Structures are given as structure tokens and as C-alpha cells.
Amino acid sequence: MDFGFNLNRTANASAWRLAPNRWDFVAFPLIICVIAMTAIGFHQTMAPISTLKTQVISLNPGMLPEYALRTTLRMLAAMVASLVFTLIYGTLAAKSRRAGMVLVPILDILQSVPVLGYISFTVTFFLALFPARVLGAELAAIFAIFTSQAWNMTFSFYQSLRTVPRDLDEVSRGFHLTAWQRFWKLEVPFTMPGLIWNMMMSMSGGWFFVVASEAITVGNNTITLPGIGAYLAQAISEKNLGAIGWVILAMTVVILAYDQLMFRPLVAWADKFRMETTSSGDAPESWVLDLVRRTRLIHRLLVPAGWILAKVARLPLRVPRVDTGRFKRLAGSGKRSLVGDIVWGVILLVGTVYVVWRVVAYVRTGVTGAEVGHVFVLGFITLARVIVLIVLSSLIWVPIGVKIGLKPALAEKVQPVAQFLAAFPANLLFPVFVIVIVRFHLNADIWLSPLIVLGTQWYILFNVIAGTTAYPNDYREAATNFRIRGWQWWRQAMLPGIFPYYVTGAITASGGAWNASIVSELVQWGDTKVAAHGLGAYIARYTAAGDFPKIILGIAVMSLFVTLFNRLLWRPMYAYAEAKLRLD
């Protein structure tokens, strides 16, 4: 009798654990909306490409929800692709010394190449993959947005991998964890706080290129994809200020939505990966994360997925070992390593010489020696402009970023505002700058400069916030106990702690500034054009003229400047941060 009663009670308890509670009924509609949004977007991408030619971008505000949905799906798809790229590329660059010799300079060059340059070379490829479907054009747009997101995230992940504390790495090796297990159990969790903040910055930075990615030109044909970017381009072409106002409102709603539904839960979840021995006094919170944790049925459904991921992370997989330079080589291996370095260096040199020879041979068909010298002078002008703006941005945003990062409650309030400011398309301000410069006869070389860092300065702010939030709470408490204050606190405690993150933000900000110079040194509103002297204006001018030898010359010189600038300044600062400022 008692046995039957206990069995019945156990069965009822098991059924009760699987029954949904009130939080499930709140969470289910959100999940259904996400699934429906994805299904609708996929259905639209499989439509015949002829539908794009019959569709006309309407400035009716009632169409903005649909356009916002399409743009958001493209940006999320690009974010997923950027995350996969980051994990693979950043790991190879950080783990393999020889691969890093190639991958890091390539990354410097990739972030300096204009997004429009990627579109012009890749759109034909994607359209050829799916010639009869909208999917080809969608992939081209997603790839363009991907190029505005991936480099920043990869730099952040690379920097974090290079600065994993030695004691934690040695402990993981003491437990005989394989490289696969160390990657998922130590290195990826350590990189999470900084990576998530850079994901936010990358998502916001993608808005800068939405207009270009949703209006794709192939020869004399223009393929316009429905979205907020296409709506904005149409509003600018018609000089419809009311429609531009609706775009700003739609962007605000979308940014707040993915801040609340995606990034704030991620920030709150990643707080558990902070490296500290004392608990944070004011941890970030998220109502979405709390909602999922309070659900019963959804939580139970997620348990198997979490169990599978944990099992995969613990698999004792053996991957080829690479030399990170962190531990001494075995005796007798130095000679083999030296020979390998020489062979690798010769291969790189031959490959570089071949590429340079092909570029020079093509450029010589339409460019003289005097033109090359003129382009280098323009490059130095833009270089000076970028340096001044990065210094000013650092002086402004480093103190503000530290103040925000020290107060998670304040960070939660500032987070959506910063995302909106970072996402605000600079071309919305072109009319203001053109009208003011022409009206008051201002110097375009000076007054167009702020447009260069309008969207890139936030890389510094977001990375400083990420570095401050990742700064161990016990280190802060130790500084307080030793009464370290004022400039001494900045010099001995906080600045060394956030320095690796600042370098990452400064690298991506400077690379983004070079990219942004192409659209910021030559601006137009209607028939009025205002141009500043610089390499960006040179590339923009000859891109409009279709002079490919001069376009390639301009891009090659810009890539050379960015690479040398990173090699001579940012990479030594990276090395200093790795050697002297690791939180060991």
C-alpha cells in the first residue's frame, strides 16, 4: 500500500516537474516569435530574384517593421558567421607562431580594405551560386556586413587568448587537459567578457554599412534588398527628412530589442567567467536570463543541449600541438625550429614579392610615378588626421569607459545608448556638415574630420568597458585596502589592467577610421560636394570615375599605411601588454 502511494507520488512529482509554469507561458511567445521570424526570413530568401526587380522600396512607415525584420536577420546571420570566423582565425593566429606571422598582418589589411571593395569582388560570386534566387543577393549583403563585424571580434579574441594568465594555463596543463579541453574550459571562458562587448560593437558598427550592403550594383544593374538600409538610401535620394526620422525611430527600437533580448542576457551570463577570487558587489542583471532560469519546461528542454555541449568540451581530443612561445622548447629542437622558420620566411617572402609584382604591373598601366608620390602624400595627410582623432578619442573615452565599467548598473543604462550612437549612420549627418561648411566657408580638412571617428571611436569605449568589467574585483579591493588613489591608482592599477583591451579597441578604431575616411573625406548632399585632402577622398573620387588602376593604387597604399602603423606602434604595445601586464 505504501509502495503504491510512493510510486504514485513519484510519478506525480515527475509529471509536475515537466509541467509548464507561469514563466513558461511568458517565454514561449518570445521563442515562437524568434522561430517565426527566422522561418519568414528563410522563405523570403528562397523567392525568385525577379521579385526584387518588381518590388519598389516604399517610404510608407508601415513597411518599416518588415524592413527592420529583414535587416535584423541579415545582421544576426553575419554575426554568427563572424563568431565562427573569430574562433577559428583568432585561435590559429594566437596559438601558432608561424601562422600568426601571416594571419595577423592579413587581418590588419582586411580591416583597411573598404567594404565597398569587398562587395564589388564578391557579389558576382554569390549571385552565380544562386542565380535564380534572392539567396545569392542576401549572401552578398550578409558578407558585406560580415566584413564590418569580424575583424573587431577577431582582434578581441586574439588579444584575450594571448593574455590568458600563466598560472591558470599551467594549472590546466597540470591537470593534463588536452588542447581541446583547455580551449573550451579555460581560454574561451576567459575571452567571453571582452568578446561579448566587441560583439555589441560589431553589431552596431554593421549599421554603418547597411546602406551599401542592401543596394548592390552589378554592372549597370542595381539589386535592392528590402531593409532599413534600402529605406534610408531611398529617403536620402528623395531628401525626405520625415522618412529619415522614421528610420531613426526604427533603428532605436531594433537596437533596444537586441540589447534586451540578446546582449544584456549575454553580458549577465558572461559575468560568471570573470577572473577573481571575491564576488562582484554589483553583478549585471537581465530580465530575459532570469525569465529563462525561472521557467520549468523550457529549462528542462535546454538541459540535454547543455549536457551535450559540456560532454563535447570535455572530450579528450588530441589536436596538433603548436608553439605558442610561452614555454621553452625541448633541447635539440631549436635547430629544427630555426630551419623551419627560415623555410617559412622564404615562402612568405616569395609570395609577398609575387603579389606586389602583380599589383605593380597592373597599376603601371594607368598610373605614373608622380601619381604614386602624390598618393603617398595624401596617405600621410590621412595618417595625421587618424592619429590626432584616435588620441583625442582616447583622452575622452578611456576615463568614461572606466567609470562605466566600474558600475555594472550604470553600464546597463549606458549600453543601449552607446549601441545606438555607434550604430548611427554617419551619412545621416552629411547634410548638416555640408550645409554648415558651405554656409560659413569652413575648412573642410578640419571640419570633415569628425566624421572619420564618428562610428569608430566607440571601439575604444566598448573595449575599455570590457576591460574594466573583466578587471578582477579582488584587485580593486586590494587597491582600496592599500589606499591607492588618484593618478597612482590609474598608473599602477587600472591602466595596466585595461591596457590590452585598450590596444584592441585602438587598433580596430584606427583601422575603421581609415576605412571611414573613404566616405568622410568626400561628402555630398544633393548637387553640393565638399572634399578634404586625403587618401580616402582620392579613393572615393576614382571609385566614382571607375578608374581601377588608381583605385587599386589607393587601396594598396592605404593597406600599406595601416599595416606599417600596426607593426610599428600597436604590435609592440601588444607585446608589452603580453609580457608585462598579464593578470597573473
N, C-alpha and C positions, 0 to 999 in steps of 0.2 A: 504493500500500500504506500509506504513511504517512498519506495523506489519509483513507483509510478508518478507520485507527486513531484519528486525531484526531476524526473525526466521531463514532465510537462512544464515545470518551471524553467528548466534549462532551455527547452525549445522556445518557450515564450520570450525568454531573455534574448536568445539568438535572433528571433524574428524582430524583437524590439530594436536591437542594435542595427538592423538593416532598414528599419522603417525611417522615412524622411522626417526631419523635424522642421520647425518653422524657418530655420536659416536655409534649409534646402530649397524651400519654396521661394526664397528671395534670390538665391544664387542660380537656380535653374533658368529663369528668364534671361539672365546675363549670358549664360553659356549657350542657350538656344539662339540668342541674337548673334553671338560670335559665329556659331556654326552656319546660321542662315546667311550672314554677311559673306562668309567665305564661299558658300555654295553659289550665291548670286554672282559674286565676282568671277568665279571659275566659269560659270555658264556664259557670262558676257565675253570672256576672253576666247571662248571657242566659237564665237559668232563669225560669219564670213567677213573678210576685211572690207568688202564692198560697203558694209553698213557704215563704216567711218566716213566714206565719201558722201553718203546721203544725210548723215547727221550734221546738224549745224549747232555750234555752241551757243546756247541761249543765255542771255543775261537776265532771264527771269529768276529772281531769288528762290523761287520754289524748286528750281533744279539743283540748287547748291547741296542739299543733303545727298542726292545721288552722286554728284561730282565729288563731294567730300569722301564718300564711301570708296569710290574708285581710287582716289589719290591715296587714302589711308592704306588700302590693301597693297598698292604698289610699294609704299614706303615700308610696310611691315615685311613684305617679301624681300625687299632689298636688305632690310635689317637682318633677317635670317641668313641670307647669303653672306652678308658681311661678317656675321658671327662665326660661321663655318670657316670662312677665309681667314679670319683672325686667329682661330685656334690652330689651324694648320700652318699658315705662313709665319705667324709670330713665334710658334714653338720651334720651327726649323731655324729661324733667324737667331733665336736666343740659345738654342741647345747646340747647334753645330757652328763651330768657329769658322770653318771654310764656307759653309752655306751663308753665314752672316756676312761674310766679305762681299757677297754678291747681292743677297736679298735686301739688306739694309740700304745700300745705295740705290737699288732699283725702287725701293719704297719711297726714297727721297724724290726720285724722278717722277714716279707715278703721281704723287700728290701735287707736283708742279705742272703736270700736263692739264690743260683746260678741259673741263667736262665736255664742252662742245667738240673738242678734238676726238674724244672717245666716241661720241655719237656719230661723227662723220665716218669713222672707220668701222664701226660695229653694226650700224643699223642695217646695212645691206646683208650682212651675215645672218642676223636674226630673222630678217624678212624672208631670206632664202630658205631658212629652216622650216618655216610655216607660211608658205606663200599665199595660201588661201584663207588664213585665219587671222583674227585680231591678235592671237597669241604672239606672233612674231613682233609686232609693234609694241605689245606690252612688255615683252622680254627686253627689247631695246630700251624702253623707258626705265624699266627696273634696273638694267645695267648702268644707265646713266646716274640714277640715284645711288646705286651701289658705290660708284666711284667717288661720291661725295661723302660716304659714310665709312668705308672700310679702312682707309689709311689711318684715320684718327684712332679708331678702335685697335688696329694692329700695333700702332706705336705704343698705346697704353698697355696692351697685353705684353708686348716685348719688354717694356721698361719694368713692369712688375715681375716678370719671370727672371730678369737679370738682377733683381734686388731682393729675392727671397732670402730671409735671414739664414746665415750659415748654420746656426745651431739647430734650427728646425730641419734643414736639409741633412745635417749629419745624424740627427735623431732618426729620420726616416730611413737613412742607409743602415743605421744600427739595428733597426727592426727588419732589415733585409727586404724592404719593399722594392719591387721591380720599378723600372722607369714608368711603366703604365700606371701602377698604383700610386707612385709619388705624384704623377701628373694630376690625377683626379682627386687624391686625398689631401695633397698639400698645395701644389702650385696653382691649380685652378681656383680653389677656395681663397687663397691669398690674393689673387688678382681680382676677385669679384667686386669689392667696393669701388676700386678705380675704374674697372671695365664698365660697370653699370652707369656710372656718371658720364663716361665717354659715350656710351650708347645713347644716353639722353641728348648729349651734344650733337652726335652724329644724326640722330633723328631730326633734331631741329635744324641742323645745317642742311639737310636734304631739301628743305623748303626753298632754299636759295636757288636750286637748280630745277625745281618742279616745272617752271615755265618752259625751260629748254627741253626737258625730257618728255613733255606732253604735246609738244608741237615739233614733229620730226620731219625734216626735209630730206628727200631723196631725189637728187637731180632737180627737176622742175616741179616735182610733186611734193606736197606737204600733207603729212598724215597727222591729224589732230585727234588725240585721245581725250575722251571726256574726263574732266577733272578740275580741281581748283586752279591748277596752273594754267590750263587752257582758258578757263573762265577769266582769270586775271589778264592773260595776254589779250583776249578779246576786249576786255574793259579798257585796257591801256590804248589799244589801237583805235577805239572809238572815243577816247577821252571821257569816259563815263565815270565821274567821281562817285556817283551813287553806288554803282556796281562795285567799285573798289572798296567802298565802305562795307558792303555785304561780304566781300572776300575777307576783310579783316575780322569781321564777326565770325564767319565760318571757321577761319583758322583758329581763333580763340577757343571756340567750342571744341574743335578737334584736339587741340593741344591739351586742354583741360581734361578731355576724355582719356587720352592715352597716358596722361600723367597720373590720373586717379586709378585707372584700370590696369595699367601695366608697370609704369616706372616706380610709382610710390610703393606698391607691393614688393617690387624687386629690391628697392633700397632698404625697406624694413626687413626683408628676408635675408639680405646680404650682411646685415649688421652682426649676425652671429659669427661671421668669418673674420671679424676684427681681431688683430693680434694683440691681446692684452691679458693680464692676469687678474685684473679687477674689473667688475662690471661697470658698464657705462651708466652714468647717472641719469641720462635722459635719452633713451633709445628712440629711434624713429618709429612711427606707427603708420598703419594702413588699415582702413576700414574694410577694404577688399580682402586683404590677407586674414584679418580677424574673422570675416564672414566665412571664408573657406575653412578655416580651422574650427569654426563652431558648427559647421554642417555635419550631418551624420552620414547620410547616404553618399554624398559626393566625396567626403573624406574616405569612406570605405572603398569607393571605386578607385580612388587615386593611390591607395596603399599598394596594390600589385605593381603599378608602374614604378613607384618609388623603390619597391623591393627589387625589381629587375635592374633598375639603374644602379642601385647600390651593389648588386651582385656583379654587374659588368665592371664597375670601378674597382672591385676587389679581385678581379681575375688576375692571376699571376702571369700575365703575358710578358714575354721577353721580346723587347724591341731592340734593334741595333743600337749599340751604345755610341754616343758621340762625345767628343771632347769639349766640355764647357769651359775649360781653362780654370776651373775652380779648384781642382785637386792636382797634385803633382803627377806627372807621368811616371810610369814604371821605368826603372833603369834599363837602358838598351833600346827604348822606344823612341828616344829623341832623334836619332839619326833617321829612322824611317819617317818620323813626322816631318823632319826638315825636308827630306826628299819629296814627300807628298805635298808640302807647302810650295816648293819650287815648281813642281809639275802643275799644281792647281793655279799658281800665279801666272805661269806661261800661258795656260789655256785661257784665263781671263784676259790677259793682255792681247792675245791674238784675236779673241772675239771682239774686244773693245776696238782694236785698230780696224778690224773689218767693218764694223758698224759705222765708225767715224768716216772711213773711206767712202762708203756708200752714200752717207748723208752729204759729205762734201761734194762728191761727184754730181749729185742731183742738184744741190743748191747752186753750184757754179754755173748751171745752165741759165739762171736768171738773176744772178747777184754778182756785183763787182766787189773788189777788195775794199773800196771806200765805203760801200754799203755795210760791209761786215764791221768795220771800225765804228760807223755811226750807230749800229745796233748795240755794240758793246757799251758805248757812251750812254745810250738810253737805258741799258741794263743797270749801269752804276747809278743813274738817277732814280730808278725804281728801287734799287737796293737801299739807297739812303732814305727814301721815303718809308720803306718797310721797317728799317732799323729804328727810326725815330718813333714810328707808330707803335711798334712792339714794346719799346722802352716805356712810352707813356702809358700804354695799356697795362703793363706790368706794375708800374707805380700805383695805378688806380685800383686794379682788381685783386692784387695779391693780399693787401690788408683786408679788403672787403670779403674776399673768399675765405680767409682765415676766420674772420668774425662770424661768418655764416656757418662754416663747418664746425665751429666750437659749440654751436647751439642747434641741435637737431630740430627743435621746434621751429626755430627761425628758418632753417633750411627747407622745411616742409612748406612754409609760406612763400619763400623766395623761389623755390624750384619751378613752379609753373610760370612765374613771371619771367625768370631767366630763360626758360624754354621758349616763351613767346617772343622775347626780344631777340634771341638767337635765330628764331625761325622767320622773323620779319624780313620779307624780301627787300633787298636794297633798291631794286628798280621802282618800288613804290615811292621812293624819295627822290628819284631823278627829276621829276617836275619841280620840286622845291629847290633843289640845288641849281638847276639850270636857270630858273626864273631869278633867283637871288643873285647868282653870279653875273648874269647879263644886266640885271637892273642896277646893280651897284658897281659894275665894272671891276669885279674882284679878280684876283689872280687864281686861275684855275689850277695851277700847280700846287697851290696851298689848300684851297677850299674843296677840291675834289678828293683830297687825301683821306678825310674821314670815312668815305665810302669804302675804302680798301679794308679797313678793320671793323666795319660795322657788323659784319657777320662772323668774323674770325676771332675777335677779342674775347668772345665767350669761351673759346677753348681754354684760355688761361684761367678764367674764373671757375669753370667746371672742374678742371684738373686740380686747382688749388683746394676747392671744396672737397673733392675726393680725397686728396692727400690729408687734409685736416681731419676728416671723418675717420680715415683709416689710422690716424696717429694714435698709438696706444694710450688708453686712459690712465694707466699706471705711470707712464712717463710724465703726463701732465700733473698728476698728483705729486710725483717726486719733485717737479719744478716748483710746485706750490709749497711743499714742505721745506725746501731749501731757500725759500723766499727769493726765487729768481724772477725778476720783474723787468719791465721796461725794455730797453734796447738789448740788454743782456738776455732776456727771455727770447726775443726774436732771433738773436745771433746764435745762441747756444742750444736752444730747444726747438722752436717751431720751424725756422727757416731750414735747418738741416733735415728735419723730418719730412717737410713737404717738397724739398728741392727736386727729387727725382720726378715727382708729379708735375712740378712747375716746368721742368725741362720738356716733358712730353707735351704739355699744353703750348709752350712757346714754339716748339718745332712745328706742330700742326697749325698753330696760328700764323707763323711766318710763311709756311707753305701755302696755306689758304689765302694769305694776303697777296702772294704772288699770283695765284690763280684769279683772285678777285680783281686784281689790277686791270685785267683784260676788259672787264665790264665797267670799271670805275674810273679809268683814265680817259675814257671817251663815252660821254653820256649824251642822250638825245631825248627831246620831248617835242613831238610834232616835227616841224622842219628845222628846229633850232638845235645845233650841236655845240657842245663845249668839250674841248680836249685839253689834256695836260700832257706835258712832255714825259715820256716814259716808254718802257718796253711793252707794257700792257696795251697802251694806245696804238703802238706800232702793229702788234698782232691783230688787234680788233680792226684796224683800218684795212689791212691787206687781206684779212679774212672776208670782209665785206666785198673787196675787189676780186677775190678768188685767185690771188697771186700765190700759188702753192710754194714755189721756191722761197719766197720771203716769209711765208707762214712757217715753214719748217725751220728756216733760219732763226726766226724769233723764238719759236718753241725750244729749239736746241740751245740757244743762248740762255733762255730762262732756266732750263733744266740744269745747265752748267753752273749758273749762279747759285741755284738752290742747293745743288749737290756740294759745291765748294763751301758754301756758307755753313751747311750742316757738318761737313767734315772738319772745318777749321774752328767752329765755335761750339755747336751743340753736341757733337760726339765726344770731344774732350770733357764737356760738362757731364755727359752721361757716364763716362769712365770715372770721373771724380766721384760722382754720386754712388756708383757701384763699389768703389774702393774705400771711400771714407765715410759715407753717410748711410750705410745699411743699418737697419734697426736690429742689431744682433744682441 
